[in-house]
Amino acid sequence: MKVGAAIYSMLKDDSAVSALVGTRIYPELAEEGASTPYVVYSVVSNTPVDTKESAPVDEAQLEVFSVADTYAAANDLADKVRAALSRQSKKVLDTVTVQSIKYTNEVTEVSAERNMYVSVQDYTARITSAPLLLDVYGGAHSAYSMRRLSLSYNGPCIRVQRSSDNALTDIGFAENSLDLTALQNFVGASDGRIRTVYDQSGNSNDLEQTVTARRPLIIDGGVLQAVDNKPAFKFDGSDDTLPFDNNGLDISSMSSFVVGKYNTTTGDQQAFTGSGSASNKRWYAPRLVGGSFQYTVGDNSAVGTATANTNNNLHTVIAGATQGDVEAFLNGTSVGTKALSSGIDAGEAGLGSRGTSAFMSGFVQEVIVYGSDQSANRTAMENSINTHYSIY
């Protein structure tokens, strides 16, 4: 867990500390020639502990050094550091939650060789990982992403085939994101194609493409495929697709959240097909056609449309009794509503295409599907997704 980053954030965000040191807060060692006063923090140890908490808990031993030109200034800074850190409780910082920080000891020393005074404080911090998206908004039918979506999911992210010898391996997570080191070490300078995207909902609705040539790329000639520096699977616009198992879903009560980027605004392309066209059971979220994003549920009339672009976008479609209709959203803004329909068609469901047509040229980073109306959680979920991907 990122204990040091949490300590840095708490000190940086404290007005009393920052008034004295500005941004002069350093991990382990101060910059050469740093102006006084400044703070250095060090994580001495970080040990998992057994508790009744559902999330894993780490107990970290910390040292914080308050450095100044005089004895009084060093102790004054140390007092403000202690006030900023001591007895913190349930403070969420990025990917961790600080359960508590306990002040345990302090001594002030003089550095004769540098003519400085240093107040050294010891703390014990208890840290847990902050809840992830599906920990807060559970009950998903399926969830696919290049980041970890739930702390309770301990499986791999994707299964990758490298072109150099067609070997396959699972790639997991590092710090809750796709393990890029493991991925690039495995693929090397060749291509890496995604055979499987594992479902993080706990329902084992994995996306799997058995035909090598139709697998989207994650590494192209040794180069990671990414959007805004975050990994993405790349669909070639020709025949790449990942079939989607929509068993158990019904378009009368369903929600989908799709993060994707089209390379062009021409032709007929589809990022996510939750249900096919048979008997007017469509769930197109979205279809790109005629230069527009078209969100279609039920018959072929659109829920709403928006001018297509080649940006990274968040496409949301929600249907159900709570909302009372179907509504589509582009980057959190409604683009239209439509009366509810019902049923499901498995024939064309998938990512990156509409069955054997409308192949997408572009990238997908995340798809989360619920067999329920998520209108009550929509804004909070969209905000959480946007915070991670910085879409709008």
Helices and strands as residue ranges (DSSP letters): H 3-12, H 15-21, E 25-27, E 38-49, E 57-68, H 71-85, E 89-93, E 96-111, E 116-129, H 133-136, E 142-145, E 158-162, E 168-171, E 173-174, E 177-178, H 180-187, E 192-197, E 207-208, G 212-214, E 217-220, E 223-224, E 226-227, E 230-231, E 233-236, E 242-243, E 254-262, E 268-270, E 272-275, G 278-280, E 282-289, E 292-298, E 302-307, E 312-320, E 325-330, E 333-338, E 350-351, E 361-370, H 378-389
